[in-house]
């Protein structure tokens, strides 16, 4: 089951606005498409809005009504034209076929079981043209990831705002289920002025991690050819030290179709 991301709508930009390393990569891919682009798990538009500035026809899909509402507000204030839908990526029902489908920033991993991931890929396959491109990025499960205690909160970032003099600190605490390959994480987001914590908010998110050969089988079984696997967003080769898996897939005719 995909987690309820409505709680994130007013916090997402504040916490993840500094995540920009993947944006040039996706913009470059979108700019090559002389047609339509679909983003799944679009959230508040961190990627959707920049893509809509370089691509002809961009659609964003997210399961959270609050996230889509925030996306529409931001698009309107930016003068950007795009389409958006509240929809589960496992059960897409869109009246359009796309040349490019992207699932950035671990969005695919928000689906917490293999059957759900298969449903998502089959749904994508029905909405991308034959020979069309699909890009999915994931994190690589590493030893460092599991070297965490589930009763300890770890600080992962500190964000300073010169305008408001507010410092935002982000802490996480995670529980790992190695059998089901899932991670349940609670984030604590604190707003600090001087030495005083003015506000603390707690939000949850869950992810399912995949290993490389598992992902390969899943993609091929759902009708996709693997054209490239990058280890990052600069086109670097995937290797032992890679922390990202950036999959470039091509839609093929299914053998059982």
C-alpha positions, 0 to 999 in steps of 0.5 A, spaced: 500 500 500 502 506 498 503 511 504 498 517 505 502 523 502 497 528 504 501 530 510 507 532 506 504 537 502 506 543 506 512 540 508 515 537 502 518 543 498 521 546 505 525 539 506 527 537 499 528 544 495 535 543 495 535 536 492 537 538 485 542 534 482 537 530 478 533 535 475 538 537 469 538 529 467 531 529 467 530 536 463 535 533 458 531 527 457 524 531 456 527 536 451 529 530 447 521 528 446 517 531 441 511 529 444 508 528 451 511 526 457 508 523 463 511 524 470 509 519 476 509 521 483 510 528 481 508 531 488 508 538 488 512 539 482 519 539 484 521 536 477 514 537 473 514 544 473 521 545 470 520 539 465 513 543 463 518 549 461 522 545 456 517 539 453 511 540 449 506 536 453 507 534 460 502 531 465 503 529 472 500 524 476 500 523 484 496 519 489 495 525 494 490 530 492 494 535 497 500 534 493 496 535 486 493 542 489 500 544 491 502 543 484 497 546 481 498 553 485 505 553 484 504 552 476 499 557 476 504 562 479 509 560 475 505 561 469 506 554 467 501 550 463 501 542 465 496 537 466 495 534 473 491 528 475 490 525 482 491 517 481 494 511 483 500 509 479 498 502 479 492 503 476 493 509 471 487 511 467 489 516 462 486 518 455 493 519 452 499 515 450 506 518 452 513 518 448 516 518 455 514 516 462 519 518 468 518 516 475 524 520 479 526 520 486 525 513 488 517 514 487 517 507 484 519 505 491 513 508 494 510 501 492 511 497 498 510 490 495 512 486 488 505 485 486 504 492 486 510 494 483 508 489 477 501 493 477 505 499 476 509 497 470 504 494 467 500 500 467 506 504 465 506 499 459 499 501 457 500 508 457 507 509 453 508 508 446 511 502 443 519 503 443 517 509 448 522 511 453 521 510 461 526 512 466 526 510 473 531 511 479 532 508 485 537 508 491 542 502 492 541 498 498 548 498 501 551 496 508 551 503 510 544 504 510 542 498 514 548 500 519 542 504 523 539 503 530 531 503 529 531 507 536 536 512 534 534 519 530 539 521 525 540 528 523 540 528 515 540 535 514 540 543 516 537 548 512 538 555 514 533 561 511 537 568 511 530 571 510 526 568 516 532 567 520 529 560 521 533 554 521 530 547 519 533 541 522 531 534 519 532 527 523 530 520 521 529 514 524 528 507 520 525 500 521 528 495 516 524 489 514 529 485 511 525 479 509 520 484 505 525 489 503 521 495 506 523 501 510 519 505 515 521 512 516 519 517 521 522 524 519 522 529 525 522 536 522 524 542 527 524 549 526 529 553 530 530 560 531 536 562 535 536 556 540 529 555 541 525 550 537 519 553 535 515 547 532 516 540 531 513 536 526 513 528 524 511 525 518 512 518 515 514 515 509 515 508 507 519 505 501 521 498 498 528 497 496 530 492 490 536 489 488 539 490 481 538 483 478 531 483 482 529 490 478 532 487 471 527 481 472 521 485 474 522 490 468 523 485 463 517 481 465 513 487 464 515 488 457 521 493 457 528 492 454 533 495 459 537 500 454 542 503 460 543 503 467 547 509 470 550 509 477 548 517 477 545 523 474 551 525 470 551 518 465 556 515 469 557 507 469 554 503 474 559 500 479 560 497 486 560 504 489 554 507 486 549 509 490 543 510 485 540 506 479 538 510 474 534 505 469 533 507 462 527 502 459 524 501 452 517 499 451 517 492 447 511 488 445 509 483 451 511 476 449 504 474 452 500 479 449 
